[in-house]
Amino acid sequence: MTKAARRIKLCIVQAAFYGLFACAALSVQAQEQVPVFAVSRQESAVKFFVKASIELRGTFDKWDATLTFASRDVTTGVLRVTVQAASVDAGSSIKNNRLKSADFFDVQENPLITFVSKTITQTGPDSFEVPGNFTIRGVKRPEMLTLKVSGRGTGSGVISGTMAFDRKNYGMNSGIPFVTIANHVEVTVLLRANRIAGPPLVFKQ
């Protein structure tokens, strides 16, 4: 290889290196412009309620939630909630075991209950409609989560939301002996979210 050829090759390598460095720097800069939130599980909860002839409400002890944004625009957010169905606590072992059974959550075959938002629409100063895919017992259907947000603009706030679904749409057709259970199930979420990096979100006024 001639000296001129070696110089050309060196220039090409240097240009490629600088290009990669510039792309990495731009990528880091772009990430810094996106709000990053962490959900505090200690201050949050996922609960459910079903109208029945005896009290049938409970919570889940093991779950995870993430809230990510593609930009500062609050409507670019994606909410993901993943619940371990076997962590249900309805206040008694009899209720818990029945809910974990194949007639209800079927935790052996379908250990996870999930919700993944598709869009976020701001409907008021602190209210949002969040349609998404809800999966339980391995059945996925579209459902609507309605949210209220407090503490906007402070970097820390509480997201409270409700979602209602018909249990029979997910194959939960059985009941509990001597107990009358409605088909309507209400799920509530209470999430404490803290901004740990990036700029604040921009809300519609």
C-alpha positions as CSV (number, residue, x, y, z in Angstrom):
1,M,0.0,0.0,0.0
2,T,1.4,3.4,-1.0
3,K,1.8,6.2,1.5
4,A,-1.0,8.2,-0.2
5,A,-3.3,5.2,0.1
6,R,-2.5,4.8,3.8
7,R,-3.3,8.5,4.3
8,I,-6.6,8.1,2.6
9,K,-7.5,5.0,4.6
10,L,-6.5,6.8,7.9
11,C,-8.7,9.8,6.9
12,I,-11.7,7.5,6.3
13,V,-11.2,5.7,9.6
14,Q,-10.9,9.1,11.5
15,A,-14.1,10.4,9.7
16,A,-16.0,7.2,10.7
17,F,-14.8,7.5,14.3
18,Y,-15.8,11.2,14.5
19,G,-19.2,10.4,12.9
20,L,-19.9,7.7,15.5
21,F,-18.8,10.0,18.3
22,A,-21.1,12.7,17.1
23,C,-24.1,10.4,16.7
24,A,-23.5,9.1,20.3
25,A,-23.3,12.7,21.6
26,L,-26.5,13.6,19.8
27,S,-28.2,10.5,21.2
28,V,-27.2,11.3,24.7
29,Q,-28.3,14.9,24.2
30,A,-31.7,13.7,22.9
31,Q,-32.1,11.4,25.9
32,E,-31.4,14.3,28.2
33,Q,-34.3,16.2,26.7
34,V,-36.8,13.5,27.5
35,P,-38.5,13.4,31.0
36,V,-37.6,10.2,32.9
37,F,-39.9,9.0,35.6
38,A,-39.7,6.3,38.3
39,V,-42.7,4.8,40.0
40,S,-42.4,4.4,43.8
41,R,-44.0,1.0,44.6
42,Q,-43.9,1.8,48.4
43,E,-46.4,4.7,47.8
44,S,-48.4,3.0,45.1
45,A,-51.1,0.3,44.8
46,V,-53.1,-1.8,42.4
47,K,-56.5,-2.8,43.7
48,F,-59.8,-4.4,42.5
49,F,-63.4,-4.5,43.6
50,V,-66.3,-6.7,42.5
51,K,-69.8,-6.2,43.7
52,A,-70.9,-9.4,45.5
53,S,-73.1,-10.7,48.3
54,I,-70.0,-10.7,50.5
55,E,-67.2,-8.2,50.3
56,L,-64.9,-9.0,47.4
57,R,-62.1,-6.6,47.1
58,G,-58.4,-6.9,47.2
59,T,-54.9,-5.8,46.1
60,F,-51.8,-7.3,44.5
61,D,-48.5,-7.5,46.4
62,K,-46.2,-8.0,43.4
63,W,-46.4,-5.7,40.4
64,D,-44.4,-3.3,38.4
65,A,-45.3,-0.1,36.4
66,T,-43.3,2.1,34.0
67,L,-44.2,5.4,32.5
68,T,-42.0,6.4,29.5
69,F,-42.1,9.4,27.2
70,A,-40.8,10.0,23.7
71,S,-40.8,13.8,24.2
72,R,-41.9,16.5,26.7
73,D,-45.4,16.2,25.4
74,V,-47.4,14.3,28.0
75,T,-49.5,12.6,25.3
76,T,-46.4,10.7,24.0
77,G,-46.3,8.7,27.2
78,V,-46.6,4.9,27.4
79,L,-47.9,3.3,30.6
80,R,-47.1,-0.4,31.3
81,V,-48.4,-2.2,34.3
82,T,-47.4,-5.8,35.0
83,V,-49.1,-7.7,37.9
84,Q,-48.1,-11.2,39.2
85,A,-51.6,-12.7,39.5
86,A,-50.6,-15.1,42.3
87,S,-49.8,-12.2,44.5
88,V,-53.5,-11.4,44.9
89,D,-54.7,-10.7,48.5
90,A,-58.5,-10.6,49.0
91,G,-58.3,-10.8,52.7
92,S,-58.6,-14.6,53.3
93,S,-56.9,-17.7,52.0
94,I,-60.2,-19.1,50.8
95,K,-60.8,-16.1,48.5
96,N,-57.2,-16.0,47.4
97,N,-57.1,-19.7,46.4
98,R,-60.4,-19.4,44.5
99,L,-59.2,-16.3,42.6
100,K,-55.9,-18.1,41.7
101,S,-57.8,-21.1,40.4
102,A,-58.4,-22.0,36.7
103,D,-61.9,-20.6,37.0
104,F,-60.6,-17.1,37.6
105,F,-57.0,-15.8,37.2
106,D,-55.6,-19.3,36.3
107,V,-52.2,-18.3,37.7
108,Q,-50.6,-21.7,36.8
109,E,-51.1,-21.2,33.1
110,N,-51.2,-17.3,33.0
111,P,-49.1,-15.9,35.8
112,L,-49.2,-12.2,34.5
113,I,-51.9,-9.6,34.3
114,T,-50.9,-6.7,32.1
115,F,-52.0,-3.3,30.8
116,V,-50.1,-1.5,28.0
117,S,-51.4,1.9,26.9
118,K,-51.8,2.7,23.2
119,T,-52.4,6.4,23.4
120,I,-52.8,9.1,26.1
121,T,-55.4,11.8,25.6
122,Q,-55.6,14.8,27.9
123,T,-59.3,15.5,28.5
124,G,-58.9,18.3,31.2
125,P,-56.3,20.2,33.2
126,D,-55.5,17.1,35.2
127,S,-57.5,14.3,33.6
128,F,-56.7,11.7,30.9
129,E,-58.2,8.9,28.9
130,V,-55.8,6.0,28.3
131,P,-57.0,3.2,26.0
132,G,-54.8,0.2,26.0
133,N,-54.5,-3.6,25.8
134,F,-55.5,-5.4,29.0
135,T,-54.5,-9.1,29.3
136,I,-55.7,-11.5,31.9
137,R,-55.9,-15.4,31.8
138,G,-54.1,-15.0,28.4
139,V,-57.0,-13.1,26.9
140,K,-56.1,-9.7,25.5
141,R,-58.8,-7.1,24.9
142,P,-58.9,-3.3,24.5
143,E,-60.0,-1.4,27.7
144,M,-60.1,2.2,28.8
145,L,-58.2,3.5,31.8
146,T,-59.3,6.9,33.1
147,L,-56.6,8.9,35.0
148,K,-56.3,11.9,37.3
149,V,-53.0,13.5,38.0
150,S,-52.0,15.7,40.9
151,G,-48.7,17.6,41.4
152,R,-48.3,18.5,37.7
153,G,-45.2,20.6,37.1
154,T,-43.6,19.7,40.4
155,G,-41.6,16.7,39.2
156,S,-43.5,14.4,41.6
157,G,-47.1,13.5,41.5
158,V,-49.8,10.9,42.1
159,I,-51.6,9.2,39.2
160,S,-55.0,7.7,40.2
161,G,-57.0,5.8,37.7
162,T,-59.9,3.4,37.3
163,M,-60.7,0.7,34.7
164,A,-63.8,-1.5,34.5
165,F,-64.2,-4.7,32.6
166,D,-66.6,-7.6,32.2
167,R,-65.0,-10.7,33.7
168,K,-66.9,-13.0,31.4
169,N,-65.2,-11.4,28.4
170,Y,-62.0,-13.0,29.7
171,G,-63.4,-16.5,30.4
172,M,-64.2,-16.0,34.1
173,N,-67.7,-17.5,33.9
174,S,-67.8,-19.4,37.2
175,G,-68.8,-18.1,40.6
176,I,-68.1,-18.9,44.2
177,P,-70.4,-21.4,46.0
178,F,-73.1,-19.6,48.0
179,V,-71.8,-16.2,46.8
180,T,-73.5,-14.0,44.2
181,I,-70.8,-12.2,42.1
182,A,-71.4,-9.4,39.5
183,N,-69.7,-9.5,36.2
184,H,-68.5,-5.9,36.4
185,V,-64.9,-5.7,37.8
186,E,-63.4,-2.4,38.8
187,V,-59.6,-2.0,38.9
188,T,-58.0,1.0,40.5
189,V,-54.4,2.1,40.3
190,L,-52.6,4.6,42.5
191,L,-49.1,5.4,41.3
192,R,-46.6,7.8,42.8
193,A,-44.3,8.9,40.0
194,N,-41.1,11.0,40.5
195,R,-39.1,12.7,37.7
196,I,-35.5,11.5,38.1
197,A,-34.0,13.1,34.9
198,G,-34.8,15.3,32.0
199,P,-37.0,18.4,31.6
200,P,-40.6,18.7,33.0
201,L,-43.6,17.5,31.0
202,V,-45.7,19.9,28.9
203,F,-49.4,19.7,29.5
204,K,-52.3,21.1,27.5
205,Q,-53.5,24.3,29.2
